[in-house]
């Protein structure tokens, strides 16, 4: 997904980078906050040590005691983690209620932590009665006592850890919210930043559909060089296509005069008694004329395919059926229409007329009596089936008949170009054309084209076309059409 989705890659990179930065920031903030908390504990311990020195008194037996409890109540509960101990020069001592009889404060400091304190005050990390602890050791000689007093007062490291746990949870929550906000902002920035590309993509679709011939030029300047180059390519392509169409038309026109001369010469040969030579010339001239028409049709279709063309199937059927019913080689055949002919397909009207005309011509040529045209609306696809009641086409020949010049029966009229032209026109519109068995005994030519809802193909034209179709030919009473959807699976969705 990330290798083909530019937006996903940008958002993923932003999310990963934001996570790394916020994690590192959170770690650094946690270390700083712990140092602040430790300094706060140290300051409190130092204050309590001074308070304790002021509260120490001697009883009649010269044993120390404190006149009242310290201001921090945590020194009272047993094993609370906050402890104090007073040791006199004479060896007598007193300690806080939090120290049980079997507990004491170590006298051996391992590290001086407060270099700014006086030499008589030392902050150390020691192993306390209930675990690692921070301890203040203060030595003073109050005048009222007349001897040296050593005060030891400490707090367990777990108290700092507990405090840090609450602070870290709060910090994590805040950083998590910040991360979500920043990722959301990055997502919005990416979506908004890529919007011009989406607009350019829609403009390219409009160019392909024929709604416009240029990309808009009011896009951000960062992508304007690309837009300029694409507009240049589009213009050059349209120019080449127009030139190719003109050249094809000129070429066809240039060949028609020599063909007319050859046709005239063939007529003279026939009149002079050389009928076999005249027949050969007539056949070859006709073949060359059809080849010219074939290439001209392909050049024309190549120019307008994918250019927003659309056709109402009803209009085309009406025109083609009326022509064949009256004047075509199948004028004695009965044409029947089934299904919803009022659908619109993504195909130029002239090309669709050529397509359906070639299919009807082939069916009328081989039919004994009936030609059935059925139209199926398959949501995004329209399936047009032309069936005849003739001998059918063997399975082994159903691919070969689409080759240029292929004729299965030389006795039948034709040049073998009709189905080849139909196949090439179908491929230009991303459609599909294939042969299947007919319900009425012969062959069924199936044409699948994209369905299109185009405002230019008016509903009035649809209604009129449908009415004319069913008025011009005998409508069929209607067996259920065999919905051969399998043939449409290869049509692009």
N, C-alpha and C positions, 0 to 999 in steps of 0.2 A: 504493500500500500504506500509506504513512504517513498519508494523509488519512483513512483509515478504520480504522486500527489504533492504538488508544490506547497499547497496550503498546509497540509498535514506535516510536512517536513519543517516548515518555518515555525509552526506552533510547537512541535515537539522539541525543536532546538531551543526555542524561547523557554519552554517549561523546564527543560533539563538545566539550562543555564541559571534560571531563576532559582531552582531548587538548590543547586550547588552554592550559589551566592548566599541565599538565605540560611542554608545549613551552616556554612562557614561563619556567617554573621551571628547566628544563634549560638554557636560554640564559643566564639569570642566574647559575646555578651554574657554568656553564662560564667565564663572565667572571670570577667571583670566584676560581675555581680557578686560572685563568691568572695572575691577579695574585699569588696565593700562590706559584705555581711561579716566576714572575719574581722575586719577593722572595727565594725560596730560592736562585735562581741568583745574584742580586746579593750575597746574604750570603756565598755560597761564593767568589765572585770577590774580595770584600773580604778574606776570610780568606786566600785565596791570594796577594793582593797583599802583605799583611803578612808572610806566610811568605816570599815572594820577597825582600822587603827584608832579612830576617834572613839569607837564604842567599847574598846577593851578596858576592863577594870580588873582590879585584884581584890580577892576576898581576904578574910583574916588569915587564911593559911597560905597567902601569897600564890593562889592559883587563879589563873585568868578566867574571866567570864565577860559576856557582853551585856550591857545594860538593857538592850532591847533587840528584837529581831531586825535583820537587815531589811532594807526597803523592797528587795526582790523576794517574793514569796516562794520562788522555786528552790531556795536553799533549805526549805523545811521538809518536804516529802522525802522519804527514804529512797535512795538510789535515783534521785530525780535527774542527775547529770550535772547539777550545780552544787559545788562543794567549797567549803572554806576550812582552814585550820590555822590556829594561832599557837606559836611555840615561843616560850619565854627563855631568857638566857639561863634561868635556873633549871630548865628542863621541863617545867610544867607546861601543859598544853590544853587547848580547848578546840572543839570542832563543831561543825554545823550538824543539825539534826538529820540532814540527808546522808551523812556518813554513819553507817552502822558501826557497832563495836569492833567488827573485824575488818573495817575499811580504814585506809589512811591515804594521805597524799604523799607521793614520792618526793624525796628531798633532792633528787639528783636531776638537775636540768640538763637537757641535751643540746639546746641551741638557743642562742639569744636572738629574739625576733624584733625587739624594739630598741634600736640604737639611739633613739632620741630620748629615751628615759634616763633617769639618773642612775648612777652605778648601783644604788641600793634597790632599784626596781628592775626586774628581769622578766621577760615574757618568753616562755618556753613551750615546746611540745613534749609531752611526757605520756607514759602509759598510766592512765588513771585507774581508779578502783573499778570502774565499769567500762573501760575501753580507752582508746586514744583520746587525749584531751589537751586543751590549751590552758596553761596555768601562768598566773602572775605571782612572782615571788618578790615580796617587798620587805626590806629590813630597815627598821627605824628605831629611834630611841626617844620615846615621848618623855618629857620632863616630869610629868605627873606620876610615871611608873618607876622611873629611876633605873631602868634596865632596858637592854635591847629586846625588841619584839620582832619576830619574823612572822609575816602573814603570807599564807599560801591560799590562793583562791583560783578555782578553775571551772571550766565548762567542757562537757563532752563534745567531741567532734560531731557526734550523731545529731546534736541539736542544730548545728550549722547545716548538716546534710538534710535534716528534715525541713529546715527553712528553705534550703535551696531546691528541694523537691517541689514545694509549692510554687516557688518563683519560676522554676524551669517549666512546670506545667502551664503556668500563665504565659510564659515567654513563647512556648511551643504553639499554644493556641493563637496568640497574636500573630506570630510569624506564619502560621498556617493560613490564617485569614488574609494576611498580606500576600502570601503566595497565590492564593486563589484569585485575589483581586488583580495581581500583576499578570497572571496567566490569562484571566479574562480580558484584561486590557490588551495583552499581546494578541489574543484571538480577534478582538474587535479591530485592532490596528491592521492585522493581516487581511481580514475580510474587507475592510474599507480600502486598504491599500491595493488589493487585487481587483477591486470593482471595475477599474478601467479596462483590465484585461477581459473581464466577463463581458463588458460592453463591446469590446473589440471582437470577442468571439461571436456575440449575437450579430454584429455588423457583418462578419464574414458569412454567417448563415444567410443573412439577407442578400448578400452578394450572390451566393450560390443559388438562392431561390428566385433571383431575378428582380427583387424589390428595389435594388439599387446597384450601381456599378462602381461605387467607391466607398472606402471606409471613412468614417467621420474624422475631421482634422482638428477637433476641439478636445483631444485627449491630452493627458499629461505629457510634458516635454520629454520625459524619460523614455517613453515608448513611441514618440513621434517619428524618430528615424525608421523604426520598424514599419509603422503605418505608411510612411512615405514610400518605402521600398515595396510594400505589398500593393499599394495603389499603382505604382509603376508596373509591377508584374501583371496586375489585373488589366490595366490599359493595354499593355503589350500583348497579352493573351487575347483580348477582344479584337485587337487590330489584326492579329494573325488569323483568328477564326474568320473574321470578315473577309480578309484577303483570300483565305482558302476557299470560302464559299464563292467568291467572285471568280477565282481561278477555275473552280470546278464547273461553274456555270459557263464560263467562257470556253472551257475545254469541251464541254458537252455541245455547246452551240457550234464550235468549230468542227466537230465530228459529224454533225447532222448533215451538213452539205455534202461531204464525200459519201455518206450513207445514202443520201437521196439520189446521187449520181449512180451509185452501184445498184440501187433499187431500179432505177430507170433502165440501166443496162440489162438487168435481169429480165425486165419486161420485154425488152427487144429480143433477147435470146429466146424467150418463150415464144414470141411471135414468129421467130424464124425457124421454129421447129426444134430447137435445142432445149427441150423442157427439163431434162434431167439437170443440165448445167444451171438453168434458170432457177430450179427449185433449190439447189445448193446455195446459190447466191442469196435467194430470198431468206432461207433459214439462217444463214450466217449474218445477214444484215439485221434480221430480227433479234438474233442473239446479241449482236453488238449494241443495238439500241437498248435492249433490256439491261445489259451491263452498264451502259452509260446512265440509265435511270437509276440503277442500283447504287452506283457510286455517288450520284448526285443526291439521292435520298439519304445516304449515309453522311455525306458532308453537311447536309442541311440539319439532320438530327443531331450531329455532333455539336452544332452551334447552339441549339436550343435546349438540349437535354440538361436537366438540373437548373433550368432558368425560370422556375416558377410556373411552368406550363401546366395547364389542367384541361380536362375534357370531360363532358358529360357523356357517359356511355350511351344513354338513350339517343342523343343527337347523332352520334356517329352510326349507331345501329340503324337508325331511321334512314339515314342517307345511303348507307351501303346496301341495306336490304332492298330498299326501293329501286336502286340501280340494278342489282342482280335479278330482282323479281321481274323486271321489265325488259332489260336489254342484255344482261350478262349471259355467260355460257350456261348458267344454271337457272334460266328464266322459267323452265318447266318444273323446277323443284318447289317443294312446299317448305317455306321457312317458318319456323316456330320459335317464339321467344318465351323464356321462363325466367322467373326471379325478378329482383329489384333492379331494373335498368336505370333508375334515377340516381345512380351513384356517380361520384366524381373520382377520376383517377389522375395521378401525376404524370400526364403524358400530353404532348402537343396534339391538337385536334387532327392536323394533317397526318402526323405519324400514327395516331391511333386509327385513323381511317385506312391508312396503308396496311397496318397490322391486321385489323379485322377483315379488310378486303381480301388480303392474301389468304387468311384462314378460311373465309367463306368461299373464295374461289377454289381452294383445294377441296373443301368439303363438297361443293356443288359439282365438281368435276368427277368425283368418285361416288356420289350418292345415287341411289336408284330412284328415290322418291322424296325423302325427307332430309332436311337439315335443321337440327335443333340447336339453338343458342341459349345457354343458361348463364345467368349472372348470380354470383354468390358474394354477399358482403361478409367478409371474414375479419371484421373490426379494422385492423390497419392494412388489410389487403383485400383486393377485389379479384375474384377468380372468374374468368370468362371461359366457358367451355363451348366449343363448336363441334358437334357430333354429326355423323352421317350414317346412313344405313347401307353403306357400300360394303366391299369385301374386307376392309380393314387393312392395317399395316402390320406385317409380322414383327415380332419383338426384336429380332436381330437387325431389322432395318430402321428402327425408330430413332436411332441417332444419326444414321447416315443420310436420311432424307433432308437433313438441315444443311448438308454441304452444298456449296455452290455448284449448280449444273447437274445435280443428282436427280435422275428420273427412274422410278421403279418400273414404269410401263412406257416404253417408247411409242406405243400406239396412241397414248393419250396426248392431247395437245399441251404445249407448254415448253418452258426452257429450263426448269429446275431452279429458278431464282426466287420464286415467291416465298418459300419457307426460309430460305437463306436470308432474304431481306427482313422477314419477320423476326428471325432469331437475332440478327444484329441490332435491329431497332429495339427489341426487348432488352438486350444487354445494356444498351445505352441508357435506359431508364431504370437500371438495377432491378429488372423484373426477371421472370423465368417463363420459358416456353417448353413444353414437353408433350409427349403423346401417350395416351392411355387407351384402354378398351372402352368402346362406346356401349351405352345401355341399349342402343337400338341396332346393334350388330356390326357397325363399321369401326371407324377410328374416332377418337375424341382428342382434339387438340386443345390443350389447356394453357391459358395465358394468365399469369399472375402479375398484377401491377400494384404499386402502392396506392392506397386510398388517400384522397386529399379532400379537405374541406376548404374550398377557395371561394371568397366572396365574388370573384370575377366570373365564376360559373354560376349564373343566376338560377334561382328556383323556377322562374318563369320558363326559362329554356329547358329546364329539366322536365317540367310538367308537359310542355308542348312536345318534346321529343318522345316521351313515353306514350303520349296519346297517339302520335303519328305512327309509332312502331306497331302498336297493337291494332291500329286501324289499317295498316298496309298489309299485314300478314295474318294468317289464321292463328289465333292464340290457342295454345295447347291447354287442355284440361288439367294436366299437371300431376304427374307422379312425383313423389319426393325426389329432389335432386340428390344424387350421390355426392355428398360433401367430401371430396377428396382433399382434405387439408394437408395430408402428408406431402403432397407435391409442393406446397407453399412453404415448407419448413426452411428451405434454403434461401427464401427471399429475405433480404435484409430487413430487420425490424427497425 
